[in-house]
Amino acid sequence: MEDGSSRVLKGPWSSNSHAVNTAGFDPCMEVSWTEDYSVWERGHTFYGGAVLVTVARDAIRRYLEGVYLIKDDGYWCPSLSQDEVVKEVIKEI
């Protein structure tokens, strides 16, 4: 820890955001990103990782009008349909 103390962390640990969410941590989701638009035309991205759902929500609200976050089978994902929006967690994350 930054203050010099230590903490024992218990798993399960996985690179999968669903495992982290199931363990009770702040909701996160998997993302892919790039600054090279031609990458999207090829069907893949340069970078992948995970971010907190709050970070994804803020970025979507700022840059992607008409895109919403939905929770599908335990996974957060973007959607163009507001009808599918799950309001339980999105309300005020």
N, C-alpha and C positions, 0 to 999 in steps of 0.2 A: 504494500500500500504506500501511497505517497508520504504518509506520516511515519513510516518505518514499522508499523504494526504488520502482523500477518493474519491471514484468514484461510481457513480450509474450505475449499470449494468442492461440492459434491456433484457428480454427473447426474443425468447422462449428458455427455458432450458429443456433439455432432456438428458437421458443417451445414446441416439442414436446419433452416429456420423453424420448421414445425417442431423439431425436437426441443429447441430452445424455448419456444412459446409454451409447449406442453409442460416444461419444467417450471413454469411460473414466472419467467422473466418478462420484462417489458416486451410487448408485441413487436416482432421484427418480421421482415419479409425479404425474399431474395430479389436482387436487382441486377441488371446488366446496363452498361453505359459505354458511350464512346463520344468523341468529338468529331469523328470522321463519318459524315452522312453516307458515304458510299458503302460503309460496312453494313448498314441496314439493308441495302440492295442485295448484298451477298448473303444475307440471312443469318449473320452472327455478329457478335460484338467483341470488343477488345478486352473488356473488363467485366468481372462478375463478383458479387459479394452479397452482403446483407446490410440493411439499414433498419433503424427503428421505423415502425409504421408512422409515427408522428413526423419523421423527417420526410418520408415518401409523400405523406398527405400534404405537407407544406409545399413541397416541390410541385406536386400535381396541381394544387390550387393556384400556385404562382405562374406556372408555365403551360399547363395543359387544360385549357378550358374545355368543359364537356367530358372530362375523364373522371371516373369515380373509383374509389377503392371498394372492393367487395371481399368477403371472406368466404372461400369455397373449400369445403372439406378440410378446414383447419389452416388453409393457406391464404394469405392476402394476395390479391392480384388486381390489376387495373381493369376497368370495364367502361364501355361507352354507354351502357344502359343504367340510368339512374334507378330504374325499377328494381334492380338486383342489389342495390346498396344496402348493406347491413348496418343498421343504425346503432346497434348495441354498443359497439366500441368506438365507432367513428364519431359519434356525437361530439365529444370533447376529449379526444386523446391528448 
